[in-house]
Amino acid sequence: MDGIIGEYKEPTDAGPRVMLTFYPGAFPVKWNQCSVAADFFAEYFVDVGEGGLTEEAERRDFVGSVGYVLNELIENAVKFCAGGTVVIDAGVEAGEFVVVVSNQVCGDAVDGLRVKFAELLDGDPAELLMQRVEENAANPELTTSGLGFLTMLSDYKARLGWRFDPAPGNPDNALLKTAARLQVKSS
C-alpha cells in the first residue's frame, strides 16, 4: 500500500512552517469552505517567507498561486477523506513554497489513484487539461476528473507528488499525502 509517485517532498524546519489539522469526525468540514484555510496560509507565507516578495504584483501572484493550489489540495482531502484527520503542513524554504496535505482514503481506492496520478504526470498537462474539460462538459456529474491537479501543473507550474502509507489505526484505509511545490520568485 505504500509508495511514492511524482516529486514528493515534505516541508522541513529550514524556513517558516505552519501545520493545521482538521478533525472532520468532530465537526463537519465542508469541502467548499476550505478556501479560508488556503487564504490564511497564502497570506501568512507572503509576509514571512524568504522569497523577498517586495513588489505588489509579486505578492499578488504568490497569494493567488498558493491560495489556488492549497484550496484545491484541501478541498480534495476533505471531500475524499475516509476517516481520521486532514493535516496541512506547509513551509517556505530554498525559494519554494512546499506543502503536504494528508488524509485517509479507502484502501480499495489506492490502485486506481496510483493510475490516475501517474496519468496526470505522464502526459502534457495543457493537453490533458483541455481533454478533461471536454469530458466534463460531456458528463457534468464527473467528480474525479483531475482538473484541479492539471490546472496546478499547467497554469501554476506546480510540482506534484503523492505518497501512500498505511493509515494509523485503520488497516482498511491508506494515508494519502499529496505534496505540491511552487517556486516563490522567478528571478
C-alpha positions in Angstrom: 0.0 0.0 0.0 3.0 2.3 0.4 4.9 4.1 -2.3 5.7 7.4 -3.9 4.5 8.9 -7.3 5.9 12.1 -8.7 8.1 14.7 -7.0 7.2 14.1 -3.3 8.9 16.4 -0.8 7.8 17.3 2.7 8.4 20.7 4.4 11.4 20.8 6.7 12.2 23.2 9.5 14.7 25.1 7.2 12.3 28.0 7.0 8.9 29.3 8.3 6.5 26.4 8.7 2.8 26.0 9.7 0.7 22.9 10.4 -3.0 22.8 10.7 -5.2 19.7 11.5 -8.9 19.3 10.7 -10.9 16.8 12.6 -13.8 16.1 10.3 -15.3 13.5 12.6 -15.6 16.1 15.4 -17.3 18.7 13.3 -18.5 18.9 9.7 -15.8 20.4 7.4 -17.4 21.3 4.2 -15.1 21.0 1.2 -16.5 24.2 -0.3 -15.3 26.2 2.8 -11.7 25.2 2.5 -10.6 28.5 0.9 -10.5 30.2 4.3 -7.6 27.9 5.4 -5.9 28.2 2.0 -6.1 32.0 2.1 -4.7 32.0 5.6 -1.6 30.1 4.5 -1.1 32.2 1.4 -1.4 35.5 3.4 0.8 34.2 6.2 3.7 33.0 3.9 3.7 36.0 1.7 4.9 38.0 4.7 7.2 35.5 6.5 8.9 33.8 3.5 12.4 34.2 2.5 11.5 34.9 -1.1 11.9 38.7 -0.9 8.5 39.4 -2.4 8.5 43.2 -2.1 6.7 44.2 -5.3 2.9 44.3 -5.1 2.5 42.3 -8.3 4.8 39.5 -7.0 2.9 39.4 -3.7 -0.5 39.2 -5.5 0.9 36.4 -7.7 2.2 34.5 -4.7 -1.0 34.8 -2.8 -3.1 33.8 -5.8 -0.9 30.8 -6.7 -0.6 29.5 -3.2 -4.2 30.1 -2.4 -5.4 28.3 -5.5 -3.1 25.3 -5.1 -3.8 24.9 -1.4 -7.6 25.3 -1.8 -7.6 22.5 -4.4 -5.5 20.2 -2.2 -7.6 20.9 0.9 -10.9 20.5 -0.9 -9.8 17.2 -2.3 -8.6 15.9 1.1 -11.8 16.9 2.8 -14.1 15.7 0.0 -12.4 12.3 -0.3 -11.5 11.8 3.4 -12.3 8.3 4.6 -11.9 8.9 8.3 -9.2 10.3 10.5 -7.8 13.8 10.2 -6.8 16.2 7.4 -3.4 17.7 8.0 -1.9 20.6 6.2 1.9 21.0 6.6 3.4 24.0 4.7 6.6 25.9 4.7 8.8 28.2 2.6 12.4 27.1 2.1 15.1 27.4 -0.5 12.9 29.6 -2.7 9.9 27.3 -2.8 6.6 27.0 -1.1 6.3 23.4 -0.1 3.0 21.8 1.2 1.8 18.3 2.1 -1.9 17.7 2.7 -2.7 14.3 4.3 -5.9 12.4 4.5 -7.1 8.8 4.7 -8.6 7.1 1.7 -10.2 3.7 1.3 -7.6 1.0 0.8 -9.6 -0.3 -2.2 -9.1 3.1 -4.0 -5.3 3.1 -3.9 -4.6 1.2 -7.1 -7.0 3.5 -9.1 -5.4 6.6 -7.5 -1.9 5.4 -8.4 -3.0 5.0 -12.1 -4.8 8.4 -12.1 -1.8 10.2 -10.6 0.7 8.6 -12.9 -1.5 9.6 -15.9 -1.5 13.2 -14.7 2.3 13.3 -14.6 3.0 11.3 -17.8 1.0 13.4 -20.2 1.3 17.0 -21.3 -0.7 19.0 -18.6 -2.1 21.5 -21.1 -3.4 18.8 -23.5 -4.8 16.7 -20.6 -6.5 19.8 -19.2 -8.3 20.5 -22.4 -9.3 16.8 -22.8 -10.7 16.7 -19.3 -12.6 20.0 -19.7 -14.2 18.4 -22.8 -15.0 15.2 -20.9 -16.5 17.2 -18.0 -18.7 19.2 -20.5 -20.0 15.9 -21.9 -20.5 14.5 -18.4 -21.2 17.2 -15.7 -21.6 14.5 -13.0 -18.0 13.6 -13.2 -16.3 14.3 -9.8 -12.8 12.8 -10.2 -11.6 14.4 -13.4 -8.3 15.8 -12.0 -9.0 19.3 -13.3 -7.5 20.9 -10.2 -4.3 18.9 -10.4 -4.0 19.6 -14.1 -4.5 23.3 -13.6 -1.8 23.3 -10.9 0.6 21.6 -13.3 -0.3 23.6 -16.4 -1.1 27.1 -15.1 0.8 27.3 -11.8 3.8 25.1 -12.8 3.4 23.2 -9.5 5.5 20.1 -9.0 3.3 17.4 -7.5 3.9 14.1 -5.7 1.9 11.6 -3.8 2.8 9.2 -1.0 0.8 6.2 0.2 1.4 4.9 3.7 -0.7 2.6 5.9 -3.3 4.6 7.8 -2.6 4.6 11.5 -5.1 2.5 13.4 -7.2 1.7 10.3 -6.0 -1.3 8.3 -8.7 -0.8 5.7 -7.5 2.7 4.8 -4.4 4.2 3.4 -2.8 7.5 4.4 -2.5 9.6 1.2 -0.1 12.5 1.4 -0.3 15.0 -1.5 2.7 17.3 -2.0 2.9 20.4 -4.1 5.9 22.7 -4.6 5.8 26.2 -6.1 8.7 28.5 -6.9 8.3 31.6 -4.7 10.0 34.1 -7.0 11.0 33.7 -10.6 14.2 35.8 -10.6 
